[in-house]
Amino acid sequence: MKVYKFGGASVKDVKSIENFVEIVSQFKTKKCLIVVSAMGKMTNAFEEIVDAYFKSTSILSDKITFVKKYHFTILDTLFKDEKQLIFDEISQIFLQISGFLATNTNKDHNYVYDQVVSNAEIISTKILSHYLKTKNVNNVWLDAREYIKTDKSYRRANVDFEQTKTTIKSIHVNAIYITQGFIAQAKSGETTTLGREGSDYSAAIFASCLHAKSLTIFKDVAGVLNADPKRFDNTILLEKISYKEAIEMTFYGASVIHPKTIRPLKNAAIPLYVKSFVNPNLTGTVIKNNVQMHPKAPCFIEKKTQILISITTKDFSFIDEKNISEIFGWMHTFRLKANLIQNTAISFTICLEDIFNTFSKFLEQLQVNYKGKYNTDVKLVTIRHFTQDSIAEIEKINKVLLKQTTRETVQFVVK
């Protein structure tokens, strides 16, 4: 069996959906599982519904209407005839969303997020599955929540691989399946999600548990590049990358692949292909064991919206292991992610990511025993396999607040 994953950009409108169908129609195997994200920017739009629910109920109906109109405009164009069934299915989902928001009593933002935003993937895959059938591509729609099982860490759930392996193994490998990325289910039945851009990870989980021949991820770029083409000129396609190199790149923030994607593939020795949905016949990038990066080039990776905080004790005593353990304990409590750390005798500096908007609570706890000076909205720039020219390129165009160098990697926190 082969597993394929299509991101939101590949199914953002009618033209893109027709291209998606063309690609799927050319698959040489009829034994495959296709993981699809929400259409276009619909994850963002569903997030705005959740924000409106908590902050501004006066515009809540407008946010829901916008999302409905987006999807029904696509439905009106795709399905000229025999459209009542799919219209009814999608309408029912929106009724369920409205019903949930009207009756929900749980005030946990992350819980509500997962119950609402997950519907973007459900809607996307139902539309695509139905449309493929009208184009004589028989397929089976699967609800990923019935197969990927997690704990209740909403918005960044941890997968229970033992239970997940058992459920996924029940899938027969003699059909084309359409399912969702990003979404899963806790053992107690609540919907969970795997983190933003988590559809790659979903595809890797399915591939690993199905012992797939390969996983192919279709992107809006030619493959894995050495830098974001929107930010850097003269980017280079990396034709071959090892699992280890891919893990390093995703850890530092390379957005072309979700950070958790590689591990389940490496453990099962499943090659990962990253290809363009615009030009699917191009070779793209292959990621697998025992290969050297080709071509070898400096790789530039950016993480935006970071916070740089320098922490000292109030009495100017040394920052020791006990202090660091305490600080990281609070970071774990408030679900803050450290992307770079550096310490001196009396200062401990962290570049961190405030995914769950809890930095203010962390700071309040920290200031009981420590002093903290911080900069918000900074950027972390990493260069893998750096050269002096590549370092000079970053230093020339940015105000550098912090710089850290190891054997293969140099990192900058810049403003």
C-alpha positions as MATLAB code, in Angstrom:
seq = 'MKVYKFGGASVKDVKSIENFVEIVSQFKTKKCLIVVSAMGKMTNAFEEIVDAYFKSTSILSDKITFVKKYHFTILDTLFKDEKQLIFDEISQIFLQISGFLATNTNKDHNYVYDQVVSNAEIISTKILSHYLKTKNVNNVWLDAREYIKTDKSYRRANVDFEQTKTTIKSIHVNAIYITQGFIAQAKSGETTTLGREGSDYSAAIFASCLHAKSLTIFKDVAGVLNADPKRFDNTILLEKISYKEAIEMTFYGASVIHPKTIRPLKNAAIPLYVKSFVNPNLTGTVIKNNVQMHPKAPCFIEKKTQILISITTKDFSFIDEKNISEIFGWMHTFRLKANLIQNTAISFTICLEDIFNTFSKFLEQLQVNYKGKYNTDVKLVTIRHFTQDSIAEIEKINKVLLKQTTRETVQFVVK';
ca = [
       0.000    0.000    0.000;
       1.108    3.586   -0.644;
       0.138    6.658    1.352;
      -0.262   10.130   -0.125;
      -0.854   13.447    1.589;
      -2.261   16.641    0.059;
      -2.096   19.975    1.870;
      -4.692   22.713    1.927;
      -3.138   24.667   -0.937;
      -3.630   21.679   -3.244;
      -7.429   21.720   -2.735;
      -8.089   25.415   -2.089;
     -10.537   26.003   -4.969;
     -12.315   24.288   -7.854;
      -9.302   24.430  -10.188;
      -7.055   22.949   -7.507;
      -9.569   20.208   -6.739;
      -9.746   19.260  -10.409;
      -5.926   19.060  -10.425;
      -6.099   16.861   -7.293;
      -8.491   14.489   -9.071;
      -6.178   14.391  -12.099;
      -3.212   13.405   -9.923;
      -5.165   10.740   -8.035;
      -6.519    9.339  -11.307;
      -2.941    8.748  -12.463;
      -1.888    6.732   -9.429;
      -0.750    3.353  -10.695;
      -1.984    1.573   -7.584;
      -5.548    1.131   -6.407;
      -4.228    0.245   -2.972;
      -3.595    3.595   -1.358;
      -4.636    5.865    1.459;
      -4.912    9.593    0.769;
      -4.682   12.051    3.656;
      -6.084   15.528    2.961;
      -5.950   18.784    4.919;
      -8.590   21.476    5.237;
      -9.218   23.458    2.057;
      -7.084   26.551    1.530;
      -6.981   28.749    4.628;
     -10.008   27.155    6.258;
      -8.101   26.097    9.372;
      -7.476   29.797   10.014;
     -11.140   30.579    9.319;
     -12.327   27.924   11.786;
      -9.871   29.290   14.353;
     -11.565   32.661   13.948;
     -14.891   30.996   14.753;
     -13.409   29.740   18.023;
     -11.946   33.170   18.832;
     -15.296   34.825   18.152;
     -17.053   32.289   20.382;
     -14.854   33.310   23.326;
     -14.299   37.002   22.632;
     -16.937   38.506   20.380;
     -20.166   36.590   20.044;
     -21.651   39.440   17.989;
     -19.551   38.396   14.984;
     -19.749   34.652   15.594;
     -22.548   34.133   13.074;
     -20.608   36.162   10.467;
     -17.560   33.918   10.909;
     -19.663   30.779   10.493;
     -21.431   32.242    7.470;
     -18.097   33.034    5.800;
     -16.913   29.427    6.162;
     -20.244   28.025    4.959;
     -20.267   30.300    1.926;
     -16.705   29.297    1.009;
     -17.534   25.596    0.971;
     -20.976   25.884   -0.615;
     -19.576   28.031   -3.429;
     -17.208   25.169   -4.223;
     -20.054   22.656   -3.950;
     -22.233   24.661   -6.354;
     -19.479   24.596   -8.971;
     -18.324   20.996   -8.544;
     -21.718   19.304   -8.420;
     -24.065   20.354  -11.191;
     -26.190   17.238  -10.878;
     -26.958   14.789   -8.082;
     -25.666   17.209   -5.476;
     -28.351   16.883   -2.827;
     -26.627   14.141   -0.824;
     -23.315   15.961   -0.372;
     -25.129   19.265    0.287;
     -27.127   17.584    3.041;
     -23.991   16.035    4.574;
     -22.142   19.350    4.721;
     -25.210   21.205    5.964;
     -25.541   18.677    8.774;
     -21.951   19.322    9.858;
     -22.597   23.050   10.146;
     -25.753   22.360   12.165;
     -23.661   20.222   14.509;
     -21.097   23.022   14.900;
     -23.793   25.566   15.739;
     -25.432   23.120   18.129;
     -22.153   22.461   19.920;
     -21.395   26.169   20.333;
     -24.925   26.821   21.630;
     -24.859   24.077   24.267;
     -21.189   23.727   25.236;
     -20.367   24.426   28.893;
     -16.646   23.614   28.764;
     -14.653   26.866   28.877;
     -11.304   25.308   27.991;
     -10.245   27.114   24.818;
      -8.111   24.203   23.632;
     -10.982   21.721   24.039;
     -13.393   23.931   22.086;
     -10.717   24.508   19.436;
     -10.367   20.797   18.738;
     -14.118   20.142   18.605;
     -14.699   23.003   16.138;
     -11.544   23.321   13.986;
     -11.443   19.575   13.292;
     -14.548   19.983   11.125;
     -12.494   21.730    8.430;
     -10.815   18.407    7.592;
     -14.073   16.457    7.819;
     -15.772   18.805    5.341;
     -12.794   18.853    2.975;
     -12.500   15.076    2.736;
     -16.232   14.488    2.370;
     -16.363   16.867   -0.582;
     -13.279   15.337   -2.226;
     -14.413   11.763   -1.683;
     -17.804   12.513   -3.221;
     -16.272   14.370   -6.161;
     -13.817   11.556   -6.906;
     -16.765    9.170   -7.180;
     -18.420   11.422   -9.760;
     -15.183   11.107  -11.748;
     -15.315    7.300  -11.558;
     -12.589    7.027   -8.930;
     -14.122    4.657   -6.419;
     -12.968    5.324   -2.875;
     -13.836    4.763    0.759;
     -14.119    7.708    3.150;
     -12.552    7.056    6.563;
     -12.921    9.060    9.761;
      -9.340    9.383   11.051;
     -10.692    9.776   14.594;
     -11.686    6.124   14.577;
      -8.085    5.095   13.885;
      -5.637    7.555   15.472;
      -6.029    7.457   19.259;
      -4.490    9.971   21.656;
      -4.519   11.381   25.158;
      -6.519   14.525   25.982;
      -3.755   17.101   25.431;
      -5.986   19.238   23.244;
      -4.362   21.031   20.277;
      -1.173   18.958   20.619;
      -2.333   15.477   21.536;
       0.081   12.595   22.138;
      -0.588    9.494   20.063;
      -1.218    6.160   21.775;
       0.691    4.101   19.228;
      -0.253    0.697   20.610;
      -3.977    1.339   20.289;
      -3.506    3.221   17.021;
      -1.593    0.319   15.464;
      -4.429   -2.031   16.395;
      -7.160    0.131   14.861;
      -5.243    1.011   11.675;
      -4.331   -2.628   11.036;
      -8.049   -3.300   10.586;
      -8.002   -1.292    7.344;
      -8.077   -3.566    4.297;
      -5.389   -2.745    1.744;
      -7.403   -3.328   -1.409;
      -9.071    0.043   -1.958;
      -8.489    3.783   -2.316;
      -9.186    5.503    0.997;
      -9.731    9.204    1.676;
      -9.130   10.411    5.225;
      -8.184   13.461    7.240;
      -4.920   14.766    8.576;
      -4.501   16.682   11.832;
      -7.422   15.131   13.718;
      -7.644   12.227   16.141;
      -9.666   11.023   19.127;
      -9.044   10.595   22.835;
      -9.878    7.251   24.419;
     -12.894    8.873   26.081;
     -14.311    9.909   22.706;
     -13.480   13.612   22.443;
     -11.942   14.906   19.227;
      -8.303   15.957   19.520;
      -5.792   17.487   17.110;
      -2.082   16.861   16.584;
      -0.885   20.462   16.264;
      -0.911   22.943   13.398;
       0.307   21.454   10.121;
      -0.156   18.036   11.735;
      -1.523   16.376    8.598;
       1.979   15.272    7.585;
       2.260   13.531   10.935;
      -1.118   11.841   10.436;
       0.033   10.513    7.079;
       3.250    9.180    8.634;
       1.261    7.413   11.362;
      -0.973    5.705    8.811;
       2.029    4.782    6.639;
       3.933    3.306    9.557;
       1.019    1.258   10.906;
       0.096    0.001    7.421;
       3.743   -0.894    6.618;
       3.321    1.207    3.492;
       5.732    1.029    0.572;
       6.159    4.809    0.669;
       4.667    8.135    1.760;
       4.395   10.980   -0.746;
       3.593   14.505    0.430;
       2.419   16.957   -2.232;
       3.373   20.600   -1.645;
       3.234   23.874   -3.548;
       7.031   23.751   -3.984;
       9.225   21.419   -6.035;
      10.360   19.499   -2.941;
      12.467   20.302    0.105;
      14.398   23.488   -0.626;
      17.370   24.894    1.246;
      15.319   27.966    2.183;
      11.831   29.430    1.957;
      11.509   30.773   -1.611;
       9.206   33.535   -0.316;
      12.054   34.874    1.829;
      15.248   33.931   -0.011;
      16.387   34.259   -3.612;
      18.095   31.494   -5.597;
      16.872   28.588   -3.471;
      18.162   25.083   -4.219;
      16.184   21.840   -4.414;
      17.605   19.202   -2.075;
      17.172   16.009   -4.082;
      18.197   13.598   -1.312;
      18.137   13.934    2.487;
      18.713   11.407    5.243;
      16.146   10.859    7.987;
      18.636   12.344   10.468;
      19.063   15.532    8.462;
      15.305   15.866    8.007;
      14.776   15.507   11.775;
      17.339   18.233   12.413;
      15.737   20.570    9.880;
      12.202   20.071   11.178;
      13.357   20.469   14.790;
      14.760   23.880   13.915;
      11.515   24.853   12.207;
      11.613   23.845    8.538;
       7.945   24.191    7.672;
       7.871   21.958    4.603;
       7.485   18.897    6.895;
       5.819   18.608   10.316;
       8.480   17.953   13.028;
       6.975   14.640   14.172;
       6.637   13.185   10.674;
      10.034   11.543   10.316;
      10.220    9.336   13.408;
       7.461    6.813   12.538;
       8.783    6.591    8.979;
      12.371    6.031   10.097;
      11.316    3.345   12.565;
       9.557    1.479    9.751;
      12.190    2.329    7.072;
       9.546    3.920    4.825;
      10.900    6.433    2.277;
       9.290    9.862    2.169;
       8.885   11.690   -1.134;
       8.130   15.422   -1.196;
       6.739   16.501   -4.551;
       4.958   19.384   -6.258;
       1.226   19.139   -6.909;
       1.723   21.795   -9.601;
       4.243   19.604  -11.465;
       3.753   16.101  -10.024;
       6.001   14.501  -12.656;
       9.080   16.288  -11.296;
      11.402   14.139   -9.191;
      11.112   16.168   -5.989;
      12.962   15.146   -2.817;
      13.455   11.696   -1.309;
      14.119   11.268    2.413;
      15.399    7.879    3.568;
      18.183    6.020    5.356;
      21.826    5.964    4.366;
      21.911    8.857    1.932;
      23.994   12.016    1.965;
      22.375   15.381    1.438;
      22.550   16.180   -2.245;
      23.414   18.797   -3.179;
      25.199   19.935    0.002;
      24.308   23.562    0.679;
      23.623   25.919    3.601;
      20.003   25.543    4.700;
      18.174   28.595    6.074;
      15.278   28.048    8.471;
      13.149   30.755   10.106;
      10.772   30.627   13.057;
       8.732   33.773   13.527;
       6.787   35.131   16.516;
       9.338   34.060   19.118;
       9.999   35.493   22.584;
      13.532   36.046   23.876;
      13.720   36.163   27.681;
      16.776   36.540   29.898;
      16.298   35.359   33.479;
      18.387   36.245   36.537;
      17.983   35.584   40.249;
      16.910   38.543   42.352;
      20.003   38.311   44.551;
      22.397   37.845   41.578;
      23.389   34.365   42.733;
      24.521   31.808   40.162;
      21.988   30.175   37.856;
      22.537   26.510   38.641;
      20.905   23.179   37.786;
      18.220   23.650   40.440;
      17.193   27.013   38.972;
      17.150   25.670   35.428;
      15.061   22.668   36.495;
      12.555   24.968   38.175;
      12.286   27.235   35.126;
      11.789   24.314   32.751;
       9.184   22.882   35.108;
       7.131   26.043   34.724;
       7.646   26.009   30.975;
       6.271   22.467   30.905;
       3.294   23.516   33.036;
       2.442   26.394   30.699;
       3.253   24.402   27.529;
       5.961   26.786   26.299;
       8.450   25.428   23.764;
      12.158   26.279   24.079;
      13.877   26.615   20.696;
      17.242   27.922   21.916;
      18.905   28.223   25.340;
      22.070   29.957   26.497;
      23.392   30.634   29.971;
      26.099   32.584   31.764;
      26.992   32.579   35.453;
      24.027   34.726   36.479;
      21.735   34.687   33.443;
      19.675   32.056   31.650;
      18.358   33.066   28.215;
      15.647   31.234   26.296;
      14.140   31.788   22.859;
      10.690   30.304   23.223;
       7.408   29.815   21.415;
       4.100   30.756   23.060;
       1.772   28.441   21.131;
      -0.974   28.419   23.750;
      -0.789   32.103   24.795;
       0.394   31.300   28.313;
       3.579   33.378   28.455;
       1.983   36.001   30.722;
       1.108   33.296   33.281;
       4.629   31.882   33.046;
       6.081   35.366   33.576;
       3.854   35.941   36.603;
       5.093   32.704   38.180;
       8.700   33.436   37.236;
       8.767   36.904   38.787;
       8.105   35.557   42.260;
      11.746   34.474   42.563;
      13.450   35.801   39.424;
      13.840   38.836   37.227;
      12.999   38.513   33.546;
      13.751   40.875   30.666;
      12.207   39.908   27.367;
      11.644   40.868   23.731;
       8.501   39.782   21.926;
       7.976   39.158   18.215;
      11.582   38.245   17.495;
      12.679   35.732   14.870;
      14.892   32.665   15.196;
      17.054   32.057   12.134;
      18.983   28.791   11.830;
      21.602   27.906    9.221;
      22.447   24.229    8.849;
      25.806   23.511    7.176;
      26.711   27.183    7.394;
      29.456   29.000    5.547;
      30.957   32.366    6.379;
      29.115   33.874    3.424;
      25.776   32.537    4.670;
      26.431   33.951    8.157;
      27.314   37.334    6.664;
      24.079   37.282    4.654;
      21.970   37.037    7.815;
      24.006   39.517    9.827;
      23.844   42.067    7.023;
      20.049   42.331    6.932;
      19.091   41.772   10.593;
      19.689   43.227   14.034;
      21.206   40.263   15.905;
      20.180   39.943   19.566;
      21.835   36.565   20.172;
      24.101   34.228   18.208;
      25.011   30.606   18.957;
      27.278   28.307   16.939;
      27.856   24.550   17.016;
      29.708   22.231   14.577;
      27.036   22.116   11.862;
      24.606   24.823   12.904;
      24.529   28.523   13.684;
      21.461   30.232   15.146;
      20.508   33.884   15.430;
      17.751   35.588   17.379;
      17.024   38.705   15.349;
      14.707   41.660   15.550;
];
